[in-house]
Amino acid sequence: MSDPQQDVQDWIRKTIASNDVVLFMKGNKNMPQCGFSAQVDHILRALGIDYKDINVLQDMGVREGIKAFSNWPTIPQLYVKGEFVGGCDIVREMLEAGELTAMFDEKGVAYDKTQLLA
């Protein structure tokens, strides 16, 4: 018999493994539905990062499952090359410190370097 929680964890693991950049967010990249998700979306878009968006509002199993998966209580959650980066505050702080683009460089994720001059 299938375990729904384990199925969600497996789906999350596969989704993160098969996409370079994944954002678990409220809403989607076309219509973020919370300010924090919108901020991370804006940062990724400004850098020209192509990312997989997962709307946690469409499935409570995924919404709760990603929190258990990362042991992180809030949404949004950003993953880069399989590694959990953090939520909105962490992503914003990493961007300001130059750590976010350094991580993209280190992991081989292409982004628009011209945006760093703005």
N, C-alpha and C positions, 0 to 999 in steps of 0.2 A: 504494500500500500504506500502511496506517495505521501510525503510530508510537505504540506504547502509552504511552511517556513523554509525548509531546506531547498525546495524548488526555487523560491524567491532568491535565496542566497546564491544558489548555483547560477541563476539568470543574471544577477548583479555581477558576479565574478566573471562570467562570460562576456557581458557587455563591456566591462572595464578592460578586460584583456583584449578585446577585438577592436577597440577604438583608442587612438592616441590621447584624445582629450575628451572627457565626459563630465558634464555638469548635471547633477541631480538637482532640480530646481522646482519652484512652484511656478507653474505655467510652462511656456516654452520660449525658444529664442525669438519667435515672432510676437509673443505677447507674454512677457514675464508677469506673474501675478503677485509679486511682493517686491518691496523696494530692495531687499538684499539680493534676491535673484537678479533683479534688473541691474544692480551695480556690477555683479560679476559678469553678467552677459555683456554689459557695456565695455568692461575692461577687455574681455576676450575679443569682442568685435573691433574695438579700437586697435588692437594688435593684429587684427586680421587672422585670428586663430579660427580654424574650422573645427567645430566641436560637435559632439553628439549630445543633444539635450534630452533629458528624461524628465517628464512632468510627473512629479510624485503625487499631484492632486488627482490623477486619473486612477490610481491604484493604492489603496491604503496598505496593502501588503508590501508594496515597494517602498512606500513612505516610511513605514516602520522598519522594514527590512534593511534599508540603507543605513539607518541610525544604528541598528544592531551590528551590521557588517563593519562599519567604521569605528564603532564605539564613540560616536560623535552625536550629540543630541539635536543638532539643528540642521536646517536646510537653508541655503544651498550647500552642496558639497562638490568640490572640484577634484577630479582625478586626472593625473597626467602620466601616461605610459604605465598605467597600473598602480601608481602610487597616490595615496590620499594626500592632498595638499592642504585642504582646510575649507573653511567657510568664508563668508564675505570679508570680515575684518582681517583675517589672515591673508587672503588674496590681495586686498587693498594695501596692507602694510608691506607685503612682499614686492608689490609693484613699485611703491614709493621708495623702497630700499634698493631696488634694482635686482632683487633676488628672484622675482618671477621670471624675468627674461633670461637671467642666468640659468635658471632651471630649464627653461625651454631650450636654450643653447646646449646645455649638458645632455639633455635627453633627445636632442635632434628633432625638436618640434619647430617647424618653420613659422615665423611671424613677420609682420611688417615692421622692419627696423626704422623706417622713416617716421613712424608715429612717435618714436622716442624723442625726436627733436622738437615736437610740438609743445 
